[in-house]
Amino acid sequence: MIEAVLSMGGMALVAGLGLGYAAIKFHVEGNPVVESLEAALPSTNCGNCGYPGCHAYAEALAGEEKIAISLCAPGGTEAMEAIAGILGIEPVVMEVDQGPRVAVIHEDKCIGCTACIKACPVDAIVGANKQSHTVIADMCTDCEACVEPCPVDCIEMVPMPDSIYTWKWEKPTGPHVTLH
């Protein structure tokens, strides 16, 4: 019994030392700009920007080729401004920024096909096969990935209702305003 424990312990020690050496020897430094850009994105990996995920979009933004910084629909204006700050460029006006939205499933039309559940990158849709589905609004990221696969068009993107957590006071504008 003791020989088995010692031999397994010895093999684990050798394997651990080998893995530690390999981690040091083959360590690859990441691009800090890509890491910063990826942190500014919402990490939904929805693909609405035309790239397979947020990491690929961050790599494209950090690359030599100039691409639009306003392609992230779930991140909206906030993500675009963060990207502009990281890259040191001027923010642009978003073509279509309707503010935060959430998917709503019209349950009377839903046939329970589960196409939307499979398409949702953040698992914000719940339901069972051949049963009506619903969206967990707090988890929805406004990526619209669930809208297209729905065969009966029962999913609609609506503005996020104001709550004490999402409501923002509009900043005052005009000549009568003095900022200190």
C-alpha positions in Angstrom: 0.0 0.0 0.0 2.8 2.4 0.9 4.7 1.6 -2.3 1.6 2.5 -4.4 1.1 5.8 -2.6 4.8 6.7 -2.9 4.9 5.7 -6.6 1.8 7.7 -7.4 3.2 10.7 -5.4 6.5 10.4 -7.3 4.8 10.3 -10.7 2.6 13.3 -9.7 5.7 15.3 -8.6 7.5 14.5 -11.8 4.4 15.5 -13.9 4.0 18.7 -11.9 7.6 19.7 -12.3 7.4 18.9 -16.1 4.3 21.0 -16.5 5.8 23.9 -14.5 8.9 23.8 -16.7 6.8 23.7 -19.8 4.7 26.7 -18.6 7.9 28.7 -18.1 9.6 27.5 -21.3 6.7 27.9 -23.7 5.1 31.0 -22.1 3.6 33.4 -24.8 3.1 37.0 -23.9 -0.2 38.4 -24.9 -0.7 41.8 -26.5 -1.7 44.2 -23.7 -3.7 46.4 -26.1 -5.8 43.4 -27.2 -6.4 42.4 -23.5 -7.5 46.0 -22.7 -9.8 46.1 -25.7 -11.3 42.7 -24.8 -11.9 43.9 -21.3 -13.8 46.9 -22.7 -16.1 44.6 -24.7 -19.1 42.9 -23.1 -17.7 39.4 -23.7 -21.0 38.0 -25.1 -19.2 36.6 -28.2 -22.4 37.1 -30.2 -20.8 37.8 -33.6 -22.9 40.8 -34.5 -19.7 42.7 -35.2 -18.8 40.3 -38.0 -16.1 38.5 -36.0 -16.4 35.1 -34.3 -16.1 36.6 -30.8 -15.0 39.5 -28.7 -11.4 38.4 -28.7 -11.2 38.3 -32.5 -12.8 41.7 -32.7 -10.3 43.0 -30.1 -7.4 41.5 -32.2 -8.8 43.2 -35.3 -9.1 46.5 -33.6 -5.5 46.3 -32.4 -4.2 45.2 -35.8 -2.8 47.3 -38.6 -6.1 47.4 -40.5 -8.4 50.2 -39.6 -11.9 48.9 -38.7 -14.9 50.6 -37.2 -14.9 50.9 -33.5 -18.7 51.1 -33.3 -19.5 47.5 -34.4 -20.4 46.1 -30.9 -24.2 46.4 -30.5 -24.3 44.9 -27.0 -21.6 47.2 -25.7 -23.2 50.3 -27.4 -21.8 53.8 -26.9 -20.1 52.9 -23.6 -17.9 50.2 -25.2 -17.2 52.3 -28.3 -16.0 55.2 -26.1 -13.8 52.8 -24.0 -12.3 51.4 -27.3 -11.7 54.9 -28.6 -9.9 55.8 -25.3 -7.7 52.7 -25.4 -6.8 53.3 -29.1 -6.3 57.1 -28.6 -8.7 58.1 -31.3 -11.9 60.2 -31.4 -15.2 58.4 -30.6 -17.6 58.3 -33.4 -21.4 58.7 -33.4 -23.0 55.3 -33.3 -25.1 54.7 -36.5 -27.9 52.9 -34.6 -27.7 53.2 -30.8 -31.2 52.9 -29.4 -29.9 52.5 -25.8 -30.0 49.3 -23.9 -32.6 46.8 -25.2 -33.8 43.4 -24.2 -35.4 40.6 -26.2 -39.0 39.8 -25.5 -40.7 36.6 -26.6 -44.4 36.9 -27.5 -45.3 33.7 -25.7 -48.7 33.4 -27.5 -46.8 33.0 -30.8 -43.9 30.8 -29.5 -44.0 27.2 -30.7 -41.2 26.0 -28.4 -38.7 25.1 -31.2 -35.7 25.9 -28.9 -33.9 27.7 -31.8 -33.6 30.8 -29.8 -32.2 28.9 -26.8 -29.5 27.4 -28.9 -28.6 30.8 -30.5 -28.4 32.8 -27.2 -24.7 33.2 -26.3 -25.4 34.0 -22.6 -28.2 31.5 -21.9 -30.7 34.3 -21.2 -33.6 32.3 -22.6 -35.4 29.6 -20.7 -38.0 27.1 -21.7 -38.5 23.5 -22.8 -39.1 21.8 -26.1 -42.6 22.4 -27.4 -43.3 24.8 -24.5 -43.3 28.6 -24.4 -40.0 30.3 -23.8 -39.1 33.5 -22.0 -36.1 35.8 -21.6 -34.4 36.6 -18.4 -34.1 40.4 -18.9 -31.2 40.9 -16.5 -29.1 38.4 -18.5 -30.0 39.6 -22.0 -27.1 41.5 -23.7 -29.0 43.0 -26.7 -27.0 41.0 -29.2 -30.0 40.0 -31.3 -28.6 36.5 -31.9 -32.0 35.0 -31.0 -34.1 37.1 -33.4 -33.0 35.6 -36.7 -33.3 31.9 -35.9 -36.9 32.2 -34.7 -39.1 30.6 -37.4 -42.3 32.3 -36.3 -40.8 35.8 -35.6 -42.1 36.0 -32.1 -39.0 37.7 -30.7 -38.8 41.4 -30.5 -36.1 43.8 -29.2 -37.6 46.4 -27.0 -36.0 49.3 -25.0 -34.9 48.2 -21.5 -37.5 49.5 -19.0 -36.1 52.1 -16.6 -35.5 50.8 -13.1 -33.6 52.2 -10.2 -30.6 50.3 -11.5 -30.7 51.5 -15.1 -32.2 55.0 -15.0 -29.7 57.8 -15.6 -30.3 61.5 -15.0 -29.8 63.5 -18.2 -26.9 66.0 -17.9 -28.0 69.6 -18.1 -27.1 71.6 -21.2 -27.3 75.1 -22.4 -25.7 78.5 -21.6 -27.3 78.8 -18.2 -25.3 75.9 -16.8 -22.0 76.6 -15.1 -19.7 73.8 -14.2 -17.2 74.2 -11.4 
